[in-house]
Amino acid sequence: MGWWLAYVVLLLALVVRLRDPAAPVRMVPGASPTEPLRLVAVHHAVFLILLVLAAPAEALLAGGQPSGRWIGLVLFALGVAAYRAAAAALGDALSPFVEPAPGATLVTHGPYELVRHPMYLGQAMIAIGAPLVLGCRWTLVLSALAVVVLAVRIVVEEAALRRTYPEYAQYATRAKRIVPFLF
């Protein structure tokens, strides 16, 4: 029961956004004509299926393996923290789309000082850690697919960022892509 509670708490920490009720409501701009909507849809669908359907279903049906749960809990928690920190640093530039929103500035502060895609690093940790918390092993196949989708999205997004921000090339020379100090 304790692992399920941890899973649900971390899942809620990932998806529930608290905001100041006095703050103005921010409208997310629509997709640009060049937006790769299929990639965005696959990205969100894989994570929804992984976190809400596959991992809980495998844990309920197979019972889950006892080993690796603590590693999963640490990865899941660090992934949620990285995701939240990256989203906070993006502020008004946060968007579900690959193409930068019109008028958005390139964010290079906070976790973006170390890596260019801290939100995707967090999502990769979540994709691997979440199933492990519940003792899932078969669902890790879907986790691998989620990581591949993130890799494709990074390549497509970096091309969009280079087109949009002339300073992106310089930023890319000093900040690693996804793993701090390494890659």
Phi and psi in degrees as a GROMACS rama.xvg file:
@    title "Ramachandran Plot"
@    xaxis  label "Phi"
@    yaxis  label "Psi"
@TYPE xy
-63.1616  -37.356  GLY-2
-68.3913  -39.404  TRP-3
-63.9604  -41.1111  TRP-4
-62.1009  -45.4364  LEU-5
-60.1908  -43.0678  ALA-6
-60.8411  -48.62  TYR-7
-65.245  -42.4372  VAL-8
-61.9285  -45.0718  VAL-9
-68.0852  -37.789  LEU-10
-62.8688  -42.0662  LEU-11
-65.6231  -39.8395  LEU-12
-62.813  -28.5931  ALA-13
-75.489  -43.4293  LEU-14
-99.9401  -24.9756  VAL-15
-86.7784  123.246  VAL-16
-108.231  124.041  ARG-17
-96.4956  136.536  LEU-18
-139.291  158.74  ARG-19
-68.402  121.888  ASP-20
-63.0838  -21.7749  PRO-21
-83.2018  -14.3245  ALA-22
-71.9473  146.151  ALA-23
-66.4564  146.968  PRO-24
-75.2561  127.245  VAL-25
-94.616  126.05  ARG-26
-91.2659  128.579  MET-27
-80.2093  126.222  VAL-28
-62.201  153.671  PRO-29
-69.4996  173.498  GLY-30
-69.3471  142.671  ALA-31
-75.635  163.456  SER-32
-61.9809  -23.6496  PRO-33
-96.3906  4.23998  THR-34
-63.8321  130.184  GLU-35
-80.0201  77.7946  PRO-36
-61.5652  -33.5981  LEU-37
-62.9835  -42.4172  ARG-38
-63.0456  -44.5197  LEU-39
-61.0744  -44.032  VAL-40
-64.2612  -43.2734  ALA-41
-63.4483  -44.0173  VAL-42
-55.2087  -53.1371  HIS-43
-68.6947  -36.9153  HIS-44
-65.9529  -42.9842  ALA-45
-60.9318  -44.0485  VAL-46
-68.9742  -38.4463  PHE-47
-62.1489  -48.2324  LEU-48
-62.8095  -44.0491  ILE-49
-60.5073  -52.3388  LEU-50
-82.3341  -32.8291  LEU-51
-100.473  -28.2286  VAL-52
-112.406  -60.3787  LEU-53
-65.0681  -53.2203  ALA-54
-62.7111  -49.8917  ALA-55
-61.2411  -38.3735  PRO-56
-64.6889  -45.9545  ALA-57
-61.9435  -42.1754  GLU-58
-63.4434  -40.3486  ALA-59
-69.3607  -40.4324  LEU-60
-80.8213  -39.2514  LEU-61
-102.187  -13.7328  ALA-62
89.4823  -24.9637  GLY-63
84.6169  146.729  GLY-64
-87.473  141.975  GLN-65
-74.1585  -28.0634  PRO-66
-79.6266  146.716  SER-67
87.0589  -0.729339  GLY-68
-67.9622  -39.1863  ARG-69
-66.9609  -39.5993  TRP-70
-62.9568  -43.0205  ILE-71
-60.6027  -42.2955  GLY-72
-62.3116  -43.5242  LEU-73
-64.7206  -46.3445  VAL-74
-61.8766  -45.4686  LEU-75
-61.4499  -47.1604  PHE-76
-65.0293  -44.8605  ALA-77
-64.8744  -36.6077  LEU-78
-64.2121  -43.1667  GLY-79
-64.2016  -42.465  VAL-80
-62.7948  -43.6608  ALA-81
-64.767  -42.4108  ALA-82
-60.8089  -47.5289  TYR-83
-65.604  -42.5604  ARG-84
-63.6384  -41.0723  ALA-85
-65.9371  -42.3395  ALA-86
-63.0088  -41.5558  ALA-87
-64.2777  -40.4396  ALA-88
-66.0887  -35.0451  ALA-89
-67.7456  -34.8012  LEU-90
56.3569  -125.233  GLY-91
-69.3958  -13.4333  ASP-92
-81.0467  -8.58592  ALA-93
-64.9077  130.24  LEU-94
-154.07  149.788  SER-95
-76.6305  -7.26038  PRO-96
-94.468  164.388  PHE-97
-78.5334  -46.3582  VAL-98
-69.5551  133.851  GLU-99
-60.5259  144.876  PRO-100
-67.5149  146.816  ALA-101
-57.3107  131.715  PRO-102
83.6945  -7.70881  GLY-103
-71.1628  146.098  ALA-104
-99.1022  157.503  THR-105
-71.0752  124.853  LEU-106
-92.935  123.224  VAL-107
-130.871  14.0638  THR-108
-109.517  175.162  HIS-109
63.9853  -138.626  GLY-110
-64.4148  -18.3478  PRO-111
-73.57  -7.75675  TYR-112
-71.8642  -33.2478  GLU-113
-89.2129  -44.702  LEU-114
-136.56  151.959  VAL-115
-79.6182  -19.0527  ARG-116
-135.302  60.6235  HIS-117
-64.9058  -28.6958  PRO-118
-66.6619  -39.5628  MET-119
-73.3508  -31.4958  TYR-120
-61.0813  -45.874  LEU-121
-60.6422  -42.1136  GLY-122
-65.304  -36.3649  GLN-123
-65.1473  -41.4676  ALA-124
-64.425  -38.8162  MET-125
-64.8838  -44.1766  ILE-126
-60.1748  -34.5849  ALA-127
-87.95  -42.315  ILE-128
-71.5968  -40.9453  GLY-129
-57.556  -50.0418  ALA-130
-62.2758  -35.3755  PRO-131
-64.6431  -34.28  LEU-132
-56.9811  -38.6558  VAL-133
-90.2211  4.00378  LEU-134
78.6214  18.7261  GLY-135
-79.5108  141.895  CYS-136
-119.795  -42.7252  ARG-137
-65.1447  -33.3545  TRP-138
-66.1435  -19.0658  THR-139
-62.5412  -20.5283  LEU-140
-63.6768  -42.3691  VAL-141
-67.9855  -33.3332  LEU-142
-61.392  -41.8279  SER-143
-62.0801  -41.2622  ALA-144
-61.8335  -41.1189  LEU-145
-61.118  -41.3514  ALA-146
-66.6806  -38.754  VAL-147
-63.6748  -43.317  VAL-148
-61.414  -41.2823  VAL-149
-61.9137  -41.6761  LEU-150
-62.2883  -43.4029  ALA-151
-63.3141  -43.6326  VAL-152
-62.811  -38.5138  ARG-153
-60.9396  -45.3012  ILE-154
-61.5816  -46.6595  VAL-155
-66.1753  -41.8208  VAL-156
-67.471  -39.0083  GLU-157
-63.3752  -36.3038  GLU-158
-63.5214  -41.6178  ALA-159
-66.0164  -40.1472  ALA-160
-66.1619  -39.3193  LEU-161
-63.9138  -38.2608  ARG-162
-68.1874  -35.3182  ARG-163
-86.0168  -39.5482  THR-164
-118.22  111.682  TYR-165
-59.1465  -29.7849  PRO-166
-79.8024  -3.60516  GLU-167
-63.2206  -38.5544  TYR-168
-59.9666  -42.4378  ALA-169
-66.7601  -43.4696  GLN-170
-59.2885  -41.7529  TYR-171
-64.886  -23.5345  ALA-172
-76.2428  -23.3982  THR-173
-105.661  -21.3062  ARG-174
-109.71  131.405  ALA-175
-66.3207  160.224  LYS-176
-68.3659  -55.1327  ARG-177
-142.228  -25.224  ILE-178
-111.577  114.632  VAL-179
-51.9357  133.71  PRO-180
68.8963  -5.83408  PHE-181
-118.295  -57.9882  LEU-182
